[in-house]
């Protein structure tokens, strides 16, 4: 639960402040709606995800299984783009908020002025995170337990003090209630209907409070068996209940107790475009615009609970709270980095869409750290500006999980299928609303998606001439055919695309190949036929079966790519028999570019030259390389 909590609970460091900027006085009501969605939407969905993927694969693996071939791969690549958005922004946003807690600490402001450079401090925190993973990062469950326990304890104290202030200062609550019920819709409606209606419209902006469920499923392998699924569900429920209470309480006390101007972000009044939408109460005056004043962020910006801790519990407690928040936010970045290092090697190298070094931790750490540097610089380490991208990544992943669970429920005729349909609709609405309100999130996610897809297909094309066959198995008949060929002399393999599959076809093909390639009539041949299987798979296993049709010996198999299966079998024959085999093809006619595209996407094309190139790359010595013949 604590490994989940470093991601989930750490959002308390910035969630109340972002929630107020997004929903202003409606923040507690919108947060209540978010909590209801958590308990009655996300929790049931991820309970099913835990059951369907008990080894931590998550909702992406569920969707991969629901779609076949390239459709499944493309779904995974798109979702990996949103995963990258979610996890990378988790790292950069958490580091940026940790920086805000450092810079806004009174001791730092009074004594350590050299730290007042948010971008530089954030880059240093990201660098430290990368350095930890370059040295190797263990499970660190003990660290997570300590960080989460201390952080929750400090938050409980802070929230209790905030509630005490509200109870002992009824004027604060009265002012908030008056402002709340004075809220009007564009149609002039007011009262409870307007409050609920407007809260339903703005609560998607608070979606950062939904993070943590994917992490909760990802740590399932660490949950003891038996009853791993049930224990994971208990873990998710416990975390959700704790977070629900803290979200509602923190949103309520920060909205009631803290002056609204203290939530304002840093604003450059001379800028024509701002990184984030500026609320009315934070807007620059005409005089400030003319003078191009740079307004410093409010003391509660990105650190609302820390503001209460410093204001009502003193600087010592506030500094302890800041340190605890900084550590858990940094560790949340570590959790996200661990997630990236886990999920990328699980999919892209298996698809042939990343080089083999992508399975190694250190090179990937450098790549992801570099990406985090770029995101931090582009967003100027601004917590509020990154909120939209983070929310988009979280919501798309949760919507995909809801859709996966719904499809699974319909296939299994579950009695809860209509309930999952409703949950999916709510999550899809929330996602679309967030994208419309904060389009910067989908723009950033699209960049990640485009980058992953482009890099994946470039890598796939560059690695397509690898052998790509892990193992070869022969049945009894195939074994007998190989042994006979070995005993009879030269090994000559004729590739054939089966048409009718009768004696007349093989009689004609044998005559054609002997004439075209001057094969002596006394030399035996064997036909090799390959059916294209799932061409979207990068690697495969050859299960070769032998068939005798009218005295003609035929080997048949299925493979993701035809040239690779031929090359792998030739190398297998060479290593088994100690002889250099010969393989015979006919010429292909058509556009070579189209053949290349067909090979990469469908596993077939101009087979002869591709087979020759695969063999050339697999065997450096020409004397040991199987011979490729093309005639016709």
Secondary structure, 3 states (H helix, E strand, C coil): CHHHHHHHHHHHHCHHHHHHHHHHHHHHHHHHHHHHHHHHHHHHHHHHHHHHCCCCCHHHHHHHHHCCHHHHHHHHHHHHHHHHHHHHHHHHHHHHHHHHHHHCCHHHHHHCHHHCCHHHHHHHHHHHHHHHHHHCCCCCHHHHHHHHHHHHHHHHHHHHHHHHHHHHCHHHHHHHHHHHHCCCCCCCCCCHHHHHHHHHHHHHHHHHHHCCHHHHHHHHHHCCCCCHHHHHHHHHHHHHHHHHHHHHHHHHHHHHHCCHHHHCCCEECCCCCCCCCCCHHHCCCHHHHHHCCEECCCCCCCCHHHHHHHHHHHHHHHHHHHHHHHHHHHHHHHHHHHHHHHHHHHHCCCCCCCCHHHHCHHHHHHHHHHHHHHHHHHCCCCHHHHHHHHHHHHHHHHHHHHHHHHHHHHHCCCCCHHHHHHHHHHHHHHHHHHHHHCHHHHHHHHHHHHHHHHHHHHHHHHHCCCCCEEEEEECHHHHHHHHHHHHHCCCEEEECCCCCCCHHHHHHHHHHHHHHHCCCCCCCCEEEEEEECCCCCCCEEEEEEEEEECCEEEEEEEECCHHHHHHHHHHHHHHHHCCCCEEEEECCCCCHHHHHHHHHHHCCCCHHHHHHHHHHHHCCCHHHCCEEEEEC
